[in-house]
Amino acid sequence: MLKVPAEFVQGNEPLPPLRGTLLALFDAGYSNEEAVAWVFEHNEELGERPIDSLLAGRKSAVRRATQSLAF
């Protein structure tokens, strides 16, 4: 059974900025599991977990944080 973290849903819809963030992580070579882990781990550049930044409307800051991840 597929499970989706509650933080990924806003109302009855997917969190709008999540798609672009996950696509940036996939483009950087992250697997599905690695991308989800990154979203939930504390990020020094953001000073919080990326999911918390996304929920607070700081999509641009999260996208900047993904730019240095490409390998």
ZILINFEN-V399526 format. One line per field, one symbol per residue. burial: b if it has 9 or more other C-alpha atoms within 8 Angstrom, else e. A space follows every 50 residues. Layout:
burial: ???
//
This chain:
burial: eeeeeeebbeeeeebeebeebbebbbebebeeeebeeebbeebeebebbb bebbbeebbebbbebbeeebe
//
